[in-house]
Amino acid sequence: MILLNPRRRRLMQAVTFTALAPALISRAASYPGKPVRLVIPFPAGGATDYAARAVGQALAERWNQPVVFDNRSGAGSTIGTQIGAKSAPDGYTIVMGIPAGVSIAPHIYPNLGYDPLTDLIPITGFASSPLVVLVPTDSPFKTLSDLLAFAKANPGKLSYASNGAGSLPHLTTEWLLSQAKVQVMHVPYRGSAQALPDLVAGRTNFMIDIIVSGLPLVEGGKLRALAVTGPQRTTLLADVPTVAQSGFPGFAVDQWYGFFAPVGTPTEIVQQVAQDVKVVTESTRLRGLMWQRGAEVNYLSGPAFASMVQKDWQRWKTVAASTGARAQ
């Protein structure tokens, strides 16, 4: 075996890269040359679907290629996330990522079929939104304190809906209930689009959901907002206090949205998608559409997004351990 000194090895690497660079640049410049599939791990109509479609449609216009929205719901977003993670790493499958399938699932599913930290490449984060505590408009509970006081005095009598076992709303609710030291029955659904109608009808007592999904029903007078989970109030619900202001200092949760690619996807394509997302999210129109539904555009480059995901992964590992939350 011939050993090269470091200087010669670096020189050969540089020559190799120089030889390959035109092909790499050409591949990125011609991307995409056919429709791109965007796997969305929740049903149509919910918060994740809305955010994914808003950015996906903008990318389709920029690329002059269709973006095919592939909704694969179930198991707290893990079914869709796994399908995306195990897809061919050719750049033509993008995975819509949220905390449930990326930073929560590994800590509550005993036999998860993928590892989000090794099977997925963080492309970019592009938005975030708080969650909101919701009750039917005819509910007797006017504040979060009212709700939790009743739950404490009547263990197991109330029920709460979530958009899926293992979802961010599920873990956020369990974290809040553990802080309040109350017991409430969990009723998981396959998504917000299925859970919210039952909440409106009073079949469940309350729900913590992404504001993107719940806001239209609050504005339409069908649900009442008791608190938001963000670190500060949102101007969309200016009169609604935060959970922290309602007696739980330090309690803050936001839903983040981002794109991932199956591991092995060419780096130049990952970088191209990230750059194109940056461009489309600078659109005033897109920002306005997102904000109308409670999502604030917050672009993160690949490295910054990867760092945030790692921190979020550790945070929900701690919460899952402390609450004992598990996927049902």
N, C-alpha and C positions, 0 to 999 in steps of 0.2 A: 504494500500500500504506500502510495506516495503522499507525503505530508507537505502541505503548502504553508509557507510562512504567512503570518497574518496580513502583511502588506499585499502579497501576491493574491491571497484569497479574496481580499476586498476588491482588488483590481478586477479579478475574474467575475465577481458578483456584479460589479458595476458594468462590465462589458455585457454580461448576460442580460441584465435589466435593460441596457441600452438597446440590445437586439430585440427584446420582447416589447419594449415600450410602444412602438408604433401599433402593434397588434392590440395591446391593451387599450390604448387610446381609441383605436378604431372600434373596438367592441363596445366601449362606453358611449362613444359618439353615435353609434347606430342603435343604441338601446332606447326604448324597446322596439323591436321589429315585429311584434305580434301582441295580441291582447295579454294583459297582466291580470292574474287572479289575486284578489284580495280576500283572504280568509277572515271572516268576522265571527268570533266565537259566541255570539248571542243572536237571538232571532231578530228579524226586521222589526223596526219600530221603537227600539229602546235606545238608551243613551249611547252605548258603544256603537251600535249600528248607525246612528245619526252622525256621530263624529267621523266614523270611518268613511261614510258615503260623501260627506261634505268635502273632505280632503281628496278622496279617491276621484270624485267627479272633476275636481280642479286639476288633478294630475292627468286625467284622461284628455282634457282640453289642451294641456300643455304638451303632452306626448303625441297627440293626434292618433291615439290608439285607445281602444276600449279598455276599461278596467272592469273586470267581471267580479261582482260582489257575491261571494260564496258564504252564506250564513250557515254555520255548523254549530248549533247550540247544544247545551247539555253539560251536566256535571260541573257546574260552576265555571264554565268557559274552558275546561280542560280538554274536552273533545275536539273543539275547533283548534285550540292551540297545538295539540298533539298532531292533528292532521297537517297543520302548517309546518310544524317543526320537522316532520318526516317527509315532506315533499321534496321533489328534486331541487337541488340547490343551483338552479340555472338562472336565477334572477327573475323568473316569471311567476313566482309565488311570493307574496308579501303577507305577513301575518299581522293582524291588528292586535296589539298587545295592551293589556290592562293589568292592574295589580292581581286580580283573581287568578289568572292563568300563569302568571310569571313569578310574583313574589309571595303569594299566599299558598298556592296549591302544593308546593313541595312539603309544607309543614302540616297539612291536614289530610292528605291522601296517602295511604300506606303503600300503594302500588302504582304510583304515577308512571305513566309510560314514556316520559321524557324528562330531561333535566333542562330547565329553562336557562340555566347559566352556562351550559355546555352545548346544547342543541340549537340555540338561537343566537343570532347576531343582532344586537341592538342597532338599528339603523338611525332612528331619530325619535325624539319625543316632540310632540307638537301642541299639546293643550292639556289643561287640567280644569277640574271643577269640583266644588264642594258637594257634599251630600246634604240631604235635608230630612228632618224628622217629620213625617206626615201622618195625619189622622183624618178620618172622614169629617166633612163639615158639620155633621150633626153629633159629633163626638162630644162627650161632656168635658173632655180634657182641653183646657185652654192654653196650658203651658207644659213644658217638659217636666217641671216639678210636679204638676198635677198627675201626669201620667205615671211617673215613677213612684210617687207616694201611694197611688192606688195599687200599683203592682206589688209594692212591698207589703201592703196590708192584705193583699189577696194573692198569695203565691200560686202561680200556675193558672190563674183565671183568665189572664189576657193572652192573646196570641199576636205574633208579629210576622209579617210577610217579608220574604227576601226574594231577590231575583235569581236565586240559586244557592244551594249549599256550597260553601267555599268561596262565594263571591265577596267582593269588598263590602257591600252592605251587610252581608251576614256577619263577617268578622267585626265590622265596626259596631254593629248592634250588640254582639256578644261582649265586646270590650266595654261598651257603655253599661250593659247590664251587670257585668262583673264589678265595675266601679261603683255602681249604685247598690250592689248586693241584692238584686231582685231576680225572681225566676219567672220567665215568660216562655210560652210554647212557640217554637219556631215552625213556620209553615213555608217551606221552600217552593219556588216556582221555577219554570224554565227561563224566565226573563221578566223584565219590568212590564212588557206589553201584556203578559198574562197575570202578573201580580196586582197591578194597579187597579184594574176593573173590580177585582174582588175587594180591594180596600175601599174603593168608592162605595161599593154595595154594603160595606160593613161586615163582610164575612171574616175579616181579620181586623184587629184593633189599631195597629199602627205599622209603619214601615219606615225604615231609613233607606232612601234611594238617592241615586245620582240626581242632582238638580236638573240636569238636562231632560230627564224623563218626567220628573214630578212637576216642574214649573208650569207647563200648560194647564194642568189640572188645578193647580193653586190659583192661577190667573182666571180660570174658568169657573171658580167657585165650587168645585167638586171636592177639593181637599183643603185642609188647613195645615200650614207650616208652623211647627212649634219651635224649631231651632235648626241652625245650619252647623255643619261640622268643621268648616274651615277655620283658620286661625283668626280671621276677622269677618265681620258681616259682609254680605254682598249687596251691592246697590240694587240688584234685581228683587231682593226681599229686604229692603232697608229697615223695616220695623221688626224683623225677626232676629232674635239674639242668637249668638253662637252657643254651642254646647258648653264651652268653657265659661261663658257668662251666665249660664244656667246652673252653675254649681259644680263644674268639673274642670278646674284650672289645668291648663296644659293639654287638654283633650283637643286634638286637631287631626283631621283626616281629609285628604283630597284624593279624587280619582285622577290618575294621569292616563294619557293616551299616547301611544307611540307605535311605530312600525318596526317589525323584526323580519329577519330573513333566516331561512334554514342555514345551519352551519355548512360552510363549503361554498356558499354563494360568492362569486368573484368580487374581490374587494372594490374594483373600479365601478362595478354596478351598484354595490351598496353605497358608495360615495356619491354616485350620480343620483340615486333616489333621494338620498339625504339632501343634496343640493336642490333638487327639484321641489322637495317638500318645503324647504326654506323659502324658495321663491313664491310658491303658491300661497303660503301662509302669511306672506307680507301683503297680500291683497286686502284692501279695506273692506271689500264686499264679503270675502270669506270670514274675516274677523267679526264683522257685524252679524253674519248668519250664525256663527258659533256663539257669540255673546248673547244673542236673543234667546238662546236655549241654555244659557248659564255656563258655557265653556269658554275659558279664556285662553287664547292662543299664547303658547309659551314654548318657543322653539328651543330645542336642545340638540347640539351636535352629537354625533355618535359616541365619542368618549365621555362627554358630560352626561349623556343619557345612560350609558352603561354604569357610570359611577352612581347615579341616582337609583337605578334599579338595584344595584348591590346593597345600598343602604336600606332601601325599602324592603328587600328580601330579609335582611337581618331584623328589621323592626317587626315584621309580621311573624317571624319565627318566635320572637319574644312574646308577642301577644297570644299566639296559638298555644304556647307552652303555659302561659299564666292563666288562660281562660279554659284550657282543655278542649277548645273547639276542634271538631273533626267533621269531615264531610259525611253526610248521612246517606 
